[in-house]
Amino acid sequence: MILALAAVLLPALATASAAPVALPGYTAPTASAARGDDFPPNGKILGEVSDPLEALTADEDLRDAVISPPSAAWLMGGLRASNPADRLAAVHSAAIPRHVAGVPPLAAIMLRLDEKPEIRAAAATALGRIGDAVAAPSLAEALNDPVPDVRYAAALALGRLPADGAATRLARTLRSDPSWWVRYAAVLALGKTRKVFSVGALEECLRFEPKWQIRMLAVRSLQDIGGPRAVSAVDLALRDKDSGVRTAAALALGEIGDDGDLQFLSAALKAETDLSTRSTLSAAYRRILAKP
């Protein structure tokens, strides 16, 4: 069953909620939400895009600072429990930043295809929260999971690890995953890596990805990465067929562009027919002119 972990990316637009399927504090919509083309919803929202691993409250961060990780024996016992709720609780208990000892048992349960998908997905999210590069090979393997929910969670988690090769594996997922919302997660994760290497995959996404939502997020990820190569890729998005993507490109250039981008903005202004996008293009042009 599709669990629609994806809706945590745009929480303000979620239309329904269910019990947490990853870490405490997260909510997800009903399972039907991720089956169609309505994720992310069709309103062209240009606000902040969030990662569920960044949705932790201050209270939860404080909790992590004062509690001790579970012992290896307790964790293994919990993960072997016959009750799925107990196994899920054990996964949650190990999701503590820098709890490296929790990586092997969490990786093992994540890769067990006979385990419930929601527990495998929660384990992937927990590994992302632990944040140690030692989890990268297992998360990369989880990108081959037959259930999109698990691949989605693994992609987001992999983008948060300081691991060589993470961006390469995410780029491969972006090119080949049949689930477009898993590709969406891969684009978000590529931006989180801040790797210049990711620019090539994101530029390719702008050229060939059919979903406007993913192309729009690719612009955001390029903005996060920054630098001359990223700016050149964003310039391409000014000619995108979707006005929302063009608007996102103008906003990004206003942030990371320089005088060399004025010619692209000027050409885009002459060709633009959408009034809202024209306004954003004009604002970006003025913002670059005002930079010292």
C-alpha positions, 0 to 999 in steps of 0.5 A, a space after each residue: 500500500 502506498 503510504 504517501 510519505 511524500 506529502 510531508 514535503 508540502 505540509 501546508 497543502 496536505 489534504 488529510 493526515 494519518 498516524 506517523 509513519 516515520 519519526 514522531 512529529 511527522 504526519 502523512 496523508 491518506 494512502 490514495 494521495 500518492 497514487 495519482 498525479 496530484 502530488 505535489 498538489 497542482 497549485 504552483 506554490 513557490 514557498 519553502 520546500 521542506 524535508 521531513 527530517 528538518 521538521 523536528 521540533 525544538 522539544 525533540 532536539 532537546 530530547 535527543 540531547 538528554 536521552 541515551 540511545 537504546 542498548 544494543 540488546 534492547 534495540 535488537 529485541 525490539 526489532 525482532 518483536 512479533 508486534 509491528 508497532 513494537 518494531 516501529 517503536 524500536 526504530 524510532 528509539 534509535 533515530 538519534 543523531 550520531 547514534 552510529 551503533 544503531 546503523 547496522 540493525 536499522 539497515 538490516 531491517 530496512 533491507 528486509 523485503 519481508 518486513 512491512 514497508 512502513 517499517 522499512 521506510 521509517 528505518 531509512 528515515 531514522 538512518 538519515 537522522 542519525 546522519 553518519 556516512 556509514 549508512 550510505 551503502 545500505 541507503 543506496 541499496 534501498 533505492 532499489 526497494 520495490 515499494 516507492 515509499 521506501 525509495 522515497 525515504 531512502 533518497 531523502 536520507 541519503 541526501 543528508 549524509 556526508 558520503 562520497 558517492 551519494 550524489 552519484 546514486 541520487 542522480 541515477 535515481 533521478 534519471 531512472 526511477 519510475 515513480 515521479 515522486 521518488 524522483 522529486 525526493 531525489 531532486 530535493 536530496 541532490 540540493 541537500 548534498 551541496 555537491 557541484 557534481 549534482 548540477 549536471 543531473 539537475 540541468 539534465 532534469 530541467 531539459 528532460 523531466 516531464 513533471 513541472 513540479 520536479 523541474 521547479 524543485 530542480 531550480 530550487 536545488 540549483 539555488 541551494 548549490 549555487 556557483 557559476 555552473 548552477 547559475 548557468 543551469 538556472 538560466 535554462 529554466 527561464 525558457 521552461 514551458 511552465 510559467 511556475 518553473 520560469 518564476 522559480 528561475 527568476 527568483 533563484 537568479 535574483 538570489 544567486 545571479 550576477 550581471 552576466 544574467 541580466 541578458 537572460 532576464 531581459 530576453 525572458 522579459 521580452 518573451 514572457 506572456 504570464 503577468 505574474 512571471 513578468 513581475 518576478 522577472 522584473 524584480 529579479 532584474 532590479 535585484 541584480 542591478 542593486 547588488 554591489 
